[in-house]
Amino acid sequence: MLQPKIVDIEAFDDYTLRLIYANGEEKFFDVRPYICGEWFGRLRDTSYFKTVRVLPDGSGIEWADGQDIAPHELYEAG
């Protein structure tokens, strides 16, 4: 399934993300199950977690060090 582009994102202290899509949909995604191991463990730092950004083309999201979550996962599980 081709999901709409992400136009905005907001990160909350409880490790959830609010995603706004180009079609007007708003979805919430719980990142807590992903926060394990060395790579994704960095997301435990809420200051770092809140640095998440939308990719310039709206196709996904990422954090400063390159952690990301598959766009279809964000859309389907949100």
C-alpha positions, 0 to 999 in steps of 0.5 A, a space after each residue: 500500500 502506498 501511504 500519503 506523504 508525511 507533512 508534520 511530526 510531533 514527538 511526546 515524552 511518552 515516546 509516541 509520535 503524532 504524524 500528520 499526512 498530506 491527505 489530512 489524516 492524523 495518526 499516533 505511533 508508539 515507539 516504545 517497542 522499538 527502543 532497545 539495543 544500542 542503535 534504537 536505545 538512543 531514543 530513550 533520551 527524550 531530548 534526542 527522541 524529540 529531534 525526529 524530523 520528516 524527510 524532505 520528500 515526506 516519504 518517512 522520518 528519521 533521527 539525527 543519527 539515522 534511526 528510522 521506522 519504515 513508513 508503511 509501519 508508521 502508517 499501518 500501525 498508527 
